[in-house]
Amino acid sequence: MARASFKITFDKRAVKARVNGANKNAIPIVAQEALKDANALARRQSGELVESSLNNSDLEHGKLVWQTKYARRMYYTGVPRKNKNPRAVLMWAHRGAQANLPKYIRMMNALAKGGGG
């Protein structure tokens, strides 16, 4: 009985480039969804806080930013008023991410495979 042999060539650089390319394309899409989910839980009195996230976030790199004079204080302290956003909570980005992590993982996987989010 003859033995069959074969050779596998693994191009680590090509695989890394493909993974990095998939991540580069997926990160802004998932970051946009995370921003939407977080802002759904953010305090809304004047609208300036949420607006600041739309203007200052770097979605290409997955960085969400709320940049107002009072953003840090509003994020960590006090009791959110519910009159303009009944879903408002402290640490809205953390809470949104925690609640939606399975969705973000599904999106990343689908986008990495070349599908939609």
Backbone as XML, in Angstrom:
<?xml version="1.0"?>
<chain id="A" units="angstrom">
  <residue number="1" name="MET">
    <atom name="N" x="0.849" y="-1.171" z="0.000"/>
    <atom name="CA" x="0.000" y="0.000" z="0.000"/>
    <atom name="C" x="0.894" y="1.233" z="0.000"/>
  </residue>
  <residue number="2" name="ALA">
    <atom name="N" x="0.632" y="2.120" z="-0.923"/>
    <atom name="CA" x="1.430" y="3.342" z="-1.045"/>
    <atom name="C" x="0.924" y="4.387" z="-0.057"/>
  </residue>
  <residue number="3" name="ARG">
    <atom name="N" x="1.863" y="5.114" z="0.480"/>
    <atom name="CA" x="1.512" y="6.201" z="1.400"/>
    <atom name="C" x="1.305" y="7.476" z="0.610"/>
  </residue>
  <residue number="4" name="ALA">
    <atom name="N" x="0.249" y="8.158" z="0.950"/>
    <atom name="CA" x="-0.014" y="9.443" z="0.313"/>
    <atom name="C" x="0.633" y="10.524" z="1.168"/>
  </residue>
  <residue number="5" name="SER">
    <atom name="N" x="1.166" y="11.490" z="0.529"/>
    <atom name="CA" x="1.751" y="12.596" z="1.276"/>
    <atom name="C" x="1.274" y="13.909" z="0.665"/>
  </residue>
  <residue number="6" name="PHE">
    <atom name="N" x="1.278" y="14.887" z="1.484"/>
    <atom name="CA" x="0.900" y="16.203" z="1.009"/>
    <atom name="C" x="1.614" y="17.232" z="1.851"/>
  </residue>
  <residue number="7" name="LYS">
    <atom name="N" x="1.658" y="18.429" z="1.322"/>
    <atom name="CA" x="2.349" y="19.509" z="1.998"/>
    <atom name="C" x="1.379" y="20.684" z="2.159"/>
  </residue>
  <residue number="8" name="ILE">
    <atom name="N" x="1.370" y="21.260" z="3.341"/>
    <atom name="CA" x="0.535" y="22.431" z="3.602"/>
    <atom name="C" x="1.464" y="23.615" z="3.810"/>
  </residue>
  <residue number="9" name="THR">
    <atom name="N" x="1.189" y="24.659" z="3.086"/>
    <atom name="CA" x="1.955" y="25.879" z="3.258"/>
    <atom name="C" x="1.052" y="26.902" z="3.941"/>
  </residue>
  <residue number="10" name="PHE">
    <atom name="N" x="1.498" y="27.412" z="5.062"/>
    <atom name="CA" x="0.730" y="28.374" z="5.849"/>
    <atom name="C" x="1.425" y="29.710" z="5.761"/>
  </residue>
  <residue number="11" name="ASP">
    <atom name="N" x="0.790" y="30.650" z="5.117"/>
    <atom name="CA" x="1.347" y="31.982" z="4.978"/>
    <atom name="C" x="0.791" y="32.862" z="6.096"/>
  </residue>
  <residue number="12" name="LYS">
    <atom name="N" x="1.544" y="32.932" z="7.189"/>
    <atom name="CA" x="1.107" y="33.661" z="8.377"/>
    <atom name="C" x="0.837" y="35.135" z="8.074"/>
  </residue>
  <residue number="13" name="ARG">
    <atom name="N" x="1.663" y="35.728" z="7.248"/>
    <atom name="CA" x="1.474" y="37.146" z="6.907"/>
    <atom name="C" x="0.165" y="37.375" z="6.155"/>
  </residue>
  <residue number="14" name="ALA">
    <atom name="N" x="-0.162" y="36.477" z="5.244"/>
    <atom name="CA" x="-1.401" y="36.622" z="4.474"/>
    <atom name="C" x="-2.622" y="36.475" z="5.377"/>
  </residue>
  <residue number="15" name="VAL">
    <atom name="N" x="-2.564" y="35.526" z="6.301"/>
    <atom name="CA" x="-3.674" y="35.335" z="7.241"/>
    <atom name="C" x="-3.820" y="36.557" z="8.127"/>
  </residue>
  <residue number="16" name="LYS">
    <atom name="N" x="-2.705" y="37.061" z="8.638"/>
    <atom name="CA" x="-2.749" y="38.240" z="9.499"/>
    <atom name="C" x="-3.310" y="39.441" z="8.741"/>
  </residue>
  <residue number="17" name="ALA">
    <atom name="N" x="-2.899" y="39.606" z="7.490"/>
    <atom name="CA" x="-3.404" y="40.713" z="6.676"/>
    <atom name="C" x="-4.912" y="40.582" z="6.456"/>
  </residue>
  <residue number="18" name="ARG">
    <atom name="N" x="-5.370" y="39.361" z="6.234"/>
    <atom name="CA" x="-6.811" y="39.139" z="6.024"/>
    <atom name="C" x="-7.598" y="39.444" z="7.291"/>
  </residue>
  <residue number="19" name="VAL">
    <atom name="N" x="-7.106" y="38.996" z="8.437"/>
    <atom name="CA" x="-7.779" y="39.262" z="9.717"/>
    <atom name="C" x="-7.787" y="40.759" z="9.999"/>
  </residue>
  <residue number="20" name="ASN">
    <atom name="N" x="-6.657" y="41.415" z="9.799"/>
    <atom name="CA" x="-6.589" y="42.862" z="10.031"/>
    <atom name="C" x="-7.532" y="43.618" z="9.096"/>
  </residue>
  <residue number="21" name="GLY">
    <atom name="N" x="-7.625" y="43.168" z="7.854"/>
    <atom name="CA" x="-8.533" y="43.806" z="6.900"/>
    <atom name="C" x="-9.983" y="43.637" z="7.310"/>
  </residue>
  <residue number="22" name="ALA">
    <atom name="N" x="-10.335" y="42.440" z="7.761"/>
    <atom name="CA" x="-11.707" y="42.195" z="8.226"/>
    <atom name="C" x="-12.019" y="43.057" z="9.432"/>
  </residue>
  <residue number="23" name="ASN">
    <atom name="N" x="-11.077" y="43.150" z="10.374"/>
    <atom name="CA" x="-11.291" y="43.985" z="11.558"/>
    <atom name="C" x="-11.413" y="45.455" z="11.176"/>
  </residue>
  <residue number="24" name="LYS">
    <atom name="N" x="-10.569" y="45.896" z="10.260"/>
    <atom name="CA" x="-10.582" y="47.300" z="9.850"/>
    <atom name="C" x="-11.938" y="47.676" z="9.261"/>
  </residue>
  <residue number="25" name="ASN">
    <atom name="N" x="-12.531" y="46.764" z="8.521"/>
    <atom name="CA" x="-13.837" y="47.033" z="7.927"/>
    <atom name="C" x="-14.971" y="46.898" z="8.934"/>
  </residue>
  <residue number="26" name="ALA">
    <atom name="N" x="-14.835" y="45.994" z="9.886"/>
    <atom name="CA" x="-15.911" y="45.707" z="10.833"/>
    <atom name="C" x="-15.961" y="46.700" z="11.993"/>
  </residue>
  <residue number="27" name="ILE">
    <atom name="N" x="-14.815" y="47.170" z="12.441"/>
    <atom name="CA" x="-14.764" y="48.026" z="13.634"/>
    <atom name="C" x="-15.651" y="49.269" z="13.498"/>
  </residue>
  <residue number="28" name="PRO">
    <atom name="N" x="-15.611" y="50.029" z="12.414"/>
    <atom name="CA" x="-16.472" y="51.219" z="12.347"/>
    <atom name="C" x="-17.966" y="50.873" z="12.377"/>
  </residue>
  <residue number="29" name="ILE">
    <atom name="N" x="-18.322" y="49.758" z="11.780"/>
    <atom name="CA" x="-19.728" y="49.353" z="11.745"/>
    <atom name="C" x="-20.206" y="48.975" z="13.140"/>
  </residue>
  <residue number="30" name="VAL">
    <atom name="N" x="-19.415" y="48.181" z="13.843"/>
    <atom name="CA" x="-19.783" y="47.769" z="15.194"/>
    <atom name="C" x="-19.711" y="48.967" z="16.147"/>
  </residue>
  <residue number="31" name="ALA">
    <atom name="N" x="-18.736" y="49.840" z="15.970"/>
    <atom name="CA" x="-18.623" y="51.027" z="16.822"/>
    <atom name="C" x="-19.834" y="51.941" z="16.641"/>
  </residue>
  <residue number="32" name="GLN">
    <atom name="N" x="-20.310" y="52.084" z="15.423"/>
    <atom name="CA" x="-21.509" y="52.893" z="15.162"/>
    <atom name="C" x="-22.717" y="52.304" z="15.903"/>
  </residue>
  <residue number="33" name="GLU">
    <atom name="N" x="-22.844" y="50.992" z="15.874"/>
    <atom name="CA" x="-23.942" y="50.326" z="16.579"/>
    <atom name="C" x="-23.805" y="50.505" z="18.091"/>
  </residue>
  <residue number="34" name="ALA">
    <atom name="N" x="-22.590" y="50.386" z="18.593"/>
    <atom name="CA" x="-22.348" y="50.564" z="20.031"/>
    <atom name="C" x="-22.654" y="52.004" z="20.454"/>
  </residue>
  <residue number="35" name="LEU">
    <atom name="N" x="-22.309" y="52.961" z="19.621"/>
    <atom name="CA" x="-22.605" y="54.359" z="19.924"/>
    <atom name="C" x="-24.116" y="54.588" z="19.974"/>
  </residue>
  <residue number="36" name="LYS">
    <atom name="N" x="-24.816" y="54.008" z="19.026"/>
    <atom name="CA" x="-26.280" y="54.125" z="19.004"/>
    <atom name="C" x="-26.875" y="53.519" z="20.279"/>
  </residue>
  <residue number="37" name="ASP">
    <atom name="N" x="-26.405" y="52.338" z="20.657"/>
    <atom name="CA" x="-26.908" y="51.664" z="21.850"/>
    <atom name="C" x="-26.579" y="52.455" z="23.115"/>
  </residue>
  <residue number="38" name="ALA">
    <atom name="N" x="-25.380" y="53.006" z="23.187"/>
    <atom name="CA" x="-24.986" y="53.788" z="24.365"/>
    <atom name="C" x="-25.799" y="55.075" z="24.453"/>
  </residue>
  <residue number="39" name="ASN">
    <atom name="N" x="-25.958" y="55.761" z="23.341"/>
    <atom name="CA" x="-26.704" y="57.012" z="23.358"/>
    <atom name="C" x="-28.179" y="56.809" z="23.698"/>
  </residue>
  <residue number="40" name="ALA">
    <atom name="N" x="-28.687" y="55.614" z="23.449"/>
    <atom name="CA" x="-30.070" y="55.317" z="23.842"/>
    <atom name="C" x="-30.218" y="55.322" z="25.359"/>
  </residue>
  <residue number="41" name="LEU">
    <atom name="N" x="-29.089" y="55.169" z="26.078"/>
    <atom name="CA" x="-29.106" y="55.139" z="27.545"/>
    <atom name="C" x="-28.520" y="56.407" z="28.168"/>
  </residue>
  <residue number="42" name="ALA">
    <atom name="N" x="-28.052" y="57.326" z="27.346"/>
    <atom name="CA" x="-27.398" y="58.545" z="27.846"/>
    <atom name="C" x="-28.427" y="59.559" z="28.326"/>
  </residue>
  <residue number="43" name="ARG">
    <atom name="N" x="-27.966" y="60.412" z="29.224"/>
    <atom name="CA" x="-28.812" y="61.514" z="29.702"/>
    <atom name="C" x="-29.077" y="62.476" z="28.553"/>
  </residue>
  <residue number="44" name="ARG">
    <atom name="N" x="-30.264" y="63.031" z="28.529"/>
    <atom name="CA" x="-30.637" y="63.983" z="27.472"/>
    <atom name="C" x="-31.377" y="65.145" z="28.093"/>
  </residue>
  <residue number="45" name="GLN">
    <atom name="N" x="-30.670" y="66.192" z="28.350"/>
    <atom name="CA" x="-31.346" y="67.399" z="28.817"/>
    <atom name="C" x="-31.361" y="68.411" z="27.675"/>
  </residue>
  <residue number="46" name="SER">
    <atom name="N" x="-30.186" y="68.831" z="27.244"/>
    <atom name="CA" x="-30.121" y="69.798" z="26.144"/>
    <atom name="C" x="-29.848" y="69.107" z="24.807"/>
  </residue>
  <residue number="47" name="GLY">
    <atom name="N" x="-29.380" y="67.875" z="24.837"/>
    <atom name="CA" x="-28.991" y="67.171" z="23.625"/>
    <atom name="C" x="-27.516" y="67.334" z="23.302"/>
  </residue>
  <residue number="48" name="GLU">
    <atom name="N" x="-26.834" y="68.218" z="24.042"/>
    <atom name="CA" x="-25.418" y="68.506" z="23.778"/>
    <atom name="C" x="-24.533" y="67.290" z="24.053"/>
  </residue>
  <residue number="49" name="LEU">
    <atom name="N" x="-24.860" y="66.523" z="25.075"/>
    <atom name="CA" x="-24.043" y="65.360" z="25.442"/>
    <atom name="C" x="-24.019" y="64.329" z="24.308"/>
  </residue>
  <residue number="50" name="VAL">
    <atom name="N" x="-25.193" y="63.956" z="23.827"/>
    <atom name="CA" x="-25.277" y="62.977" z="22.736"/>
    <atom name="C" x="-24.665" y="63.551" z="21.465"/>
  </residue>
  <residue number="51" name="GLU">
    <atom name="N" x="-24.938" y="64.799" z="21.202"/>
    <atom name="CA" x="-24.368" y="65.452" z="20.018"/>
    <atom name="C" x="-22.842" y="65.423" z="20.057"/>
  </residue>
  <residue number="52" name="SER">
    <atom name="N" x="-22.274" y="65.599" z="21.254"/>
    <atom name="CA" x="-20.810" y="65.575" z="21.373"/>
    <atom name="C" x="-20.240" y="64.212" z="20.987"/>
  </residue>
  <residue number="53" name="SER">
    <atom name="N" x="-20.984" y="63.153" z="21.260"/>
    <atom name="CA" x="-20.485" y="61.820" z="20.892"/>
    <atom name="C" x="-20.494" y="61.624" z="19.388"/>
  </residue>
  <residue number="54" name="LEU">
    <atom name="N" x="-21.463" y="62.209" z="18.730"/>
    <atom name="CA" x="-21.534" y="62.100" z="17.267"/>
    <atom name="C" x="-20.411" y="62.884" z="16.600"/>
  </residue>
  <residue number="55" name="ASN">
    <atom name="N" x="-19.994" y="63.984" z="17.228"/>
    <atom name="CA" x="-18.949" y="64.831" z="16.659"/>
    <atom name="C" x="-17.536" y="64.425" z="17.052"/>
  </residue>
  <residue number="56" name="ASN">
    <atom name="N" x="-17.365" y="63.748" z="18.182"/>
    <atom name="CA" x="-16.020" y="63.496" z="18.706"/>
    <atom name="C" x="-15.580" y="62.037" z="18.685"/>
  </residue>
  <residue number="57" name="SER">
    <atom name="N" x="-16.486" y="61.121" z="18.441"/>
    <atom name="CA" x="-16.102" y="59.711" z="18.416"/>
    <atom name="C" x="-15.283" y="59.401" z="17.174"/>
  </residue>
  <residue number="58" name="ASP">
    <atom name="N" x="-14.353" y="58.470" z="17.317"/>
    <atom name="CA" x="-13.508" y="58.016" z="16.214"/>
    <atom name="C" x="-13.929" y="56.587" z="15.879"/>
  </residue>
  <residue number="59" name="LEU">
    <atom name="N" x="-14.968" y="56.459" z="15.073"/>
    <atom name="CA" x="-15.534" y="55.144" z="14.779"/>
    <atom name="C" x="-14.568" y="54.248" z="14.013"/>
  </residue>
  <residue number="60" name="GLU">
    <atom name="N" x="-13.736" y="54.827" z="13.194"/>
    <atom name="CA" x="-12.762" y="54.028" z="12.434"/>
    <atom name="C" x="-11.859" y="53.212" z="13.351"/>
  </residue>
  <residue number="61" name="HIS">
    <atom name="N" x="-11.587" y="53.752" z="14.537"/>
    <atom name="CA" x="-10.720" y="53.066" z="15.495"/>
    <atom name="C" x="-11.496" y="52.508" z="16.688"/>
  </residue>
  <residue number="62" name="GLY">
    <atom name="N" x="-12.827" y="52.572" z="16.624"/>
    <atom name="CA" x="-13.655" y="52.019" z="17.685"/>
    <atom name="C" x="-13.626" y="52.818" z="18.975"/>
  </residue>
  <residue number="63" name="LYS">
    <atom name="N" x="-13.364" y="54.108" z="18.886"/>
    <atom name="CA" x="-13.258" y="54.950" z="20.079"/>
    <atom name="C" x="-14.497" y="55.834" z="20.188"/>
  </residue>
  <residue number="64" name="LEU">
    <atom name="N" x="-15.254" y="55.643" z="21.267"/>
    <atom name="CA" x="-16.457" y="56.430" z="21.504"/>
    <atom name="C" x="-16.135" y="57.507" z="22.532"/>
  </residue>
  <residue number="65" name="VAL">
    <atom name="N" x="-16.506" y="58.753" z="22.234"/>
    <atom name="CA" x="-16.137" y="59.888" z="23.081"/>
    <atom name="C" x="-17.349" y="60.794" z="23.286"/>
  </residue>
  <residue number="66" name="TRP">
    <atom name="N" x="-17.630" y="61.098" z="24.539"/>
    <atom name="CA" x="-18.604" y="62.120" z="24.904"/>
    <atom name="C" x="-17.786" y="63.259" z="25.481"/>
  </residue>
  <residue number="67" name="GLN">
    <atom name="N" x="-17.759" y="64.389" z="24.789"/>
    <atom name="CA" x="-16.844" y="65.458" z="25.164"/>
    <atom name="C" x="-17.598" y="66.763" z="25.400"/>
  </residue>
  <residue number="68" name="THR">
    <atom name="N" x="-18.016" y="66.925" z="26.637"/>
    <atom name="CA" x="-18.576" y="68.193" z="27.092"/>
    <atom name="C" x="-17.893" y="68.499" z="28.422"/>
  </residue>
  <residue number="69" name="LYS">
    <atom name="N" x="-18.093" y="69.704" z="28.926"/>
    <atom name="CA" x="-17.487" y="70.082" z="30.206"/>
    <atom name="C" x="-17.984" y="69.186" z="31.334"/>
  </residue>
  <residue number="70" name="TYR">
    <atom name="N" x="-19.174" y="68.665" z="31.175"/>
    <atom name="CA" x="-19.807" y="67.910" z="32.265"/>
    <atom name="C" x="-19.948" y="66.418" z="31.979"/>
  </residue>
  <residue number="71" name="ALA">
    <atom name="N" x="-19.432" y="65.921" z="30.879"/>
    <atom name="CA" x="-19.656" y="64.529" z="30.484"/>
    <atom name="C" x="-19.181" y="63.532" z="31.548"/>
  </residue>
  <residue number="72" name="ARG">
    <atom name="N" x="-17.983" y="63.716" z="32.081"/>
    <atom name="CA" x="-17.453" y="62.772" z="33.073"/>
    <atom name="C" x="-18.332" y="62.748" z="34.324"/>
  </residue>
  <residue number="73" name="ARG">
    <atom name="N" x="-18.719" y="63.911" z="34.792"/>
    <atom name="CA" x="-19.563" y="63.989" z="35.990"/>
    <atom name="C" x="-20.910" y="63.309" z="35.730"/>
  </residue>
  <residue number="74" name="MET">
    <atom name="N" x="-21.498" y="63.557" z="34.572"/>
    <atom name="CA" x="-22.788" y="62.968" z="34.229"/>
    <atom name="C" x="-22.686" y="61.449" z="34.078"/>
  </residue>
  <residue number="75" name="TYR">
    <atom name="N" x="-21.530" y="60.986" z="33.632"/>
    <atom name="CA" x="-21.336" y="59.552" z="33.391"/>
    <atom name="C" x="-21.297" y="58.772" z="34.701"/>
  </residue>
  <residue number="76" name="TYR">
    <atom name="N" x="-20.610" y="59.337" z="35.707"/>
    <atom name="CA" x="-20.347" y="58.589" z="36.933"/>
    <atom name="C" x="-21.190" y="58.969" z="38.142"/>
  </residue>
  <residue number="77" name="THR">
    <atom name="N" x="-21.793" y="60.158" z="38.156"/>
    <atom name="CA" x="-22.427" y="60.614" z="39.397"/>
    <atom name="C" x="-23.861" y="61.081" z="39.181"/>
  </residue>
  <residue number="78" name="GLY">
    <atom name="N" x="-24.561" y="61.189" z="40.284"/>
    <atom name="CA" x="-25.902" y="61.747" z="40.272"/>
    <atom name="C" x="-26.975" y="60.717" z="39.978"/>
  </residue>
  <residue number="79" name="VAL">
    <atom name="N" x="-28.154" y="61.231" z="39.772"/>
    <atom name="CA" x="-29.308" y="60.418" z="39.420"/>
    <atom name="C" x="-29.848" y="60.971" z="38.108"/>
  </residue>
  <residue number="80" name="PRO">
    <atom name="N" x="-29.787" y="60.186" z="37.033"/>
    <atom name="CA" x="-30.255" y="60.695" z="35.741"/>
    <atom name="C" x="-31.747" y="61.051" z="35.773"/>
  </residue>
  <residue number="81" name="ARG">
    <atom name="N" x="-32.063" y="62.222" z="35.277"/>
    <atom name="CA" x="-33.468" y="62.602" z="35.116"/>
    <atom name="C" x="-34.044" y="61.788" z="33.970"/>
  </residue>
  <residue number="82" name="LYS">
    <atom name="N" x="-35.259" y="61.349" z="34.157"/>
    <atom name="CA" x="-35.888" y="60.477" z="33.160"/>
    <atom name="C" x="-36.909" y="61.214" z="32.298"/>
  </residue>
  <residue number="83" name="ASN">
    <atom name="N" x="-37.024" y="62.534" z="32.482"/>
    <atom name="CA" x="-38.059" y="63.273" z="31.760"/>
    <atom name="C" x="-37.832" y="63.308" z="30.245"/>
  </residue>
  <residue number="84" name="LYS">
    <atom name="N" x="-36.590" y="63.371" z="29.794"/>
    <atom name="CA" x="-36.314" y="63.414" z="28.348"/>
    <atom name="C" x="-35.847" y="62.078" z="27.803"/>
  </residue>
  <residue number="85" name="ASN">
    <atom name="N" x="-35.320" y="61.225" z="28.673"/>
    <atom name="CA" x="-34.950" y="59.867" z="28.273"/>
    <atom name="C" x="-35.250" y="58.931" z="29.440"/>
  </residue>
  <residue number="86" name="PRO">
    <atom name="N" x="-36.369" y="58.248" z="29.379"/>
    <atom name="CA" x="-36.742" y="57.359" z="30.484"/>
    <atom name="C" x="-35.763" y="56.194" z="30.684"/>
  </residue>
  <residue number="87" name="ARG">
    <atom name="N" x="-34.924" y="55.935" z="29.704"/>
    <atom name="CA" x="-33.945" y="54.837" z="29.804"/>
    <atom name="C" x="-32.589" y="55.310" z="30.322"/>
  </residue>
  <residue number="88" name="ALA">
    <atom name="N" x="-32.438" y="56.582" z="30.629"/>
    <atom name="CA" x="-31.147" y="57.149" z="31.032"/>
    <atom name="C" x="-30.600" y="56.455" z="32.272"/>
  </residue>
  <residue number="89" name="VAL">
    <atom name="N" x="-29.288" y="56.151" z="32.219"/>
    <atom name="CA" x="-28.595" y="55.499" z="33.331"/>
    <atom name="C" x="-27.191" y="56.091" z="33.459"/>
  </residue>
  <residue number="90" name="LEU">
    <atom name="N" x="-26.585" y="55.880" z="34.613"/>
    <atom name="CA" x="-25.168" y="56.201" z="34.765"/>
    <atom name="C" x="-24.361" y="55.210" z="33.940"/>
  </residue>
  <residue number="91" name="MET">
    <atom name="N" x="-23.167" y="55.577" z="33.563"/>
    <atom name="CA" x="-22.229" y="54.718" z="32.827"/>
    <atom name="C" x="-22.901" y="54.075" z="31.604"/>
  </residue>
  <residue number="92" name="TRP">
    <atom name="N" x="-23.582" y="54.929" z="30.828"/>
    <atom name="CA" x="-24.390" y="54.451" z="29.710"/>
    <atom name="C" x="-23.610" y="53.641" z="28.685"/>
  </residue>
  <residue number="93" name="ALA">
    <atom name="N" x="-22.360" y="53.963" z="28.434"/>
    <atom name="CA" x="-21.584" y="53.194" z="27.446"/>
    <atom name="C" x="-21.272" y="51.796" z="27.966"/>
  </residue>
  <residue number="94" name="HIS">
    <atom name="N" x="-20.892" y="51.709" z="29.230"/>
    <atom name="CA" x="-20.622" y="50.403" z="29.821"/>
    <atom name="C" x="-21.885" y="49.556" z="29.862"/>
  </residue>
  <residue number="95" name="ARG">
    <atom name="N" x="-22.980" y="50.161" z="30.270"/>
    <atom name="CA" x="-24.240" y="49.427" z="30.385"/>
    <atom name="C" x="-24.730" y="48.978" z="29.007"/>
  </residue>
  <residue number="96" name="GLY">
    <atom name="N" x="-24.593" y="49.854" z="28.015"/>
    <atom name="CA" x="-24.991" y="49.489" z="26.657"/>
    <atom name="C" x="-24.143" y="48.359" z="26.100"/>
  </residue>
  <residue number="97" name="ALA">
    <atom name="N" x="-22.844" y="48.437" z="26.324"/>
    <atom name="CA" x="-21.943" y="47.381" z="25.844"/>
    <atom name="C" x="-22.237" y="46.057" z="26.522"/>
  </residue>
  <residue number="98" name="GLN">
    <atom name="N" x="-22.449" y="46.103" z="27.825"/>
    <atom name="CA" x="-22.747" y="44.879" z="28.577"/>
    <atom name="C" x="-24.030" y="44.225" z="28.066"/>
  </residue>
  <residue number="99" name="ALA">
    <atom name="N" x="-25.043" y="45.015" z="27.823"/>
    <atom name="CA" x="-26.335" y="44.483" z="27.383"/>
    <atom name="C" x="-26.294" y="43.962" z="25.945"/>
  </residue>
  <residue number="100" name="ASN">
    <atom name="N" x="-25.385" y="44.492" z="25.142"/>
    <atom name="CA" x="-25.384" y="44.171" z="23.711"/>
    <atom name="C" x="-24.158" y="43.413" z="23.228"/>
  </residue>
  <residue number="101" name="LEU">
    <atom name="N" x="-23.301" y="42.978" z="24.125"/>
    <atom name="CA" x="-22.073" y="42.294" z="23.721"/>
    <atom name="C" x="-22.331" y="41.109" z="22.779"/>
  </residue>
  <residue number="102" name="PRO">
    <atom name="N" x="-23.301" y="40.241" z="23.051"/>
    <atom name="CA" x="-23.535" y="39.139" z="22.101"/>
    <atom name="C" x="-23.855" y="39.638" z="20.687"/>
  </residue>
  <residue number="103" name="LYS">
    <atom name="N" x="-24.586" y="40.739" z="20.583"/>
    <atom name="CA" x="-24.909" y="41.311" z="19.271"/>
    <atom name="C" x="-23.631" y="41.776" z="18.576"/>
  </residue>
  <residue number="104" name="TYR">
    <atom name="N" x="-22.736" y="42.442" z="19.314"/>
    <atom name="CA" x="-21.499" y="42.929" z="18.709"/>
    <atom name="C" x="-20.613" y="41.774" z="18.246"/>
  </residue>
  <residue number="105" name="ILE">
    <atom name="N" x="-20.588" y="40.714" z="19.018"/>
    <atom name="CA" x="-19.799" y="39.530" z="18.627"/>
    <atom name="C" x="-20.373" y="38.916" z="17.353"/>
  </residue>
  <residue number="106" name="ARG">
    <atom name="N" x="-21.692" y="38.800" z="17.283"/>
    <atom name="CA" x="-22.322" y="38.263" z="16.061"/>
    <atom name="C" x="-22.007" y="39.145" z="14.861"/>
  </residue>
  <residue number="107" name="MET">
    <atom name="N" x="-22.072" y="40.459" z="15.067"/>
    <atom name="CA" x="-21.767" y="41.380" z="13.965"/>
    <atom name="C" x="-20.328" y="41.214" z="13.497"/>
  </residue>
  <residue number="108" name="MET">
    <atom name="N" x="-19.390" y="41.180" z="14.444"/>
    <atom name="CA" x="-17.969" y="41.026" z="14.072"/>
    <atom name="C" x="-17.754" y="39.719" z="13.314"/>
  </residue>
  <residue number="109" name="ASN">
    <atom name="N" x="-18.354" y="38.646" z="13.800"/>
    <atom name="CA" x="-18.198" y="37.356" z="13.120"/>
    <atom name="C" x="-18.779" y="37.389" z="11.716"/>
  </residue>
  <residue number="110" name="ALA">
    <atom name="N" x="-19.973" y="37.960" z="11.580"/>
    <atom name="CA" x="-20.601" y="38.037" z="10.255"/>
    <atom name="C" x="-19.787" y="38.905" z="9.314"/>
  </residue>
  <residue number="111" name="LEU">
    <atom name="N" x="-19.301" y="40.024" z="9.806"/>
    <atom name="CA" x="-18.507" y="40.919" z="8.967"/>
    <atom name="C" x="-17.159" y="40.301" z="8.604"/>
  </residue>
  <residue number="112" name="ALA">
    <atom name="N" x="-16.568" y="39.561" z="9.518"/>
    <atom name="CA" x="-15.297" y="38.895" z="9.229"/>
    <atom name="C" x="-15.462" y="37.832" z="8.151"/>
  </residue>
  <residue number="113" name="LYS">
    <atom name="N" x="-16.653" y="37.241" z="8.093"/>
    <atom name="CA" x="-16.925" y="36.215" z="7.080"/>
    <atom name="C" x="-17.368" y="36.829" z="5.768"/>
  </residue>
  <residue number="114" name="GLY">
    <atom name="N" x="-17.477" y="38.149" z="5.743"/>
    <atom name="CA" x="-17.851" y="38.831" z="4.504"/>
    <atom name="C" x="-19.334" y="39.112" z="4.391"/>
  </residue>
  <residue number="115" name="GLY">
    <atom name="N" x="-20.081" y="38.860" z="5.457"/>
    <atom name="CA" x="-21.517" y="39.114" z="5.421"/>
    <atom name="C" x="-21.829" y="40.466" z="6.019"/>
  </residue>
  <residue number="116" name="GLY">
    <atom name="N" x="-23.074" y="40.719" z="6.167"/>
    <atom name="CA" x="-23.523" y="41.962" z="6.771"/>
    <atom name="C" x="-23.586" y="41.827" z="8.271"/>
  </residue>
  <residue number="117" name="GLY">
    <atom name="N" x="-23.882" y="42.941" z="8.948"/>
    <atom name="CA" x="-23.971" y="42.975" z="10.406"/>
    <atom name="C" x="-25.309" y="42.559" z="10.850"/>
  </residue>
</chain>
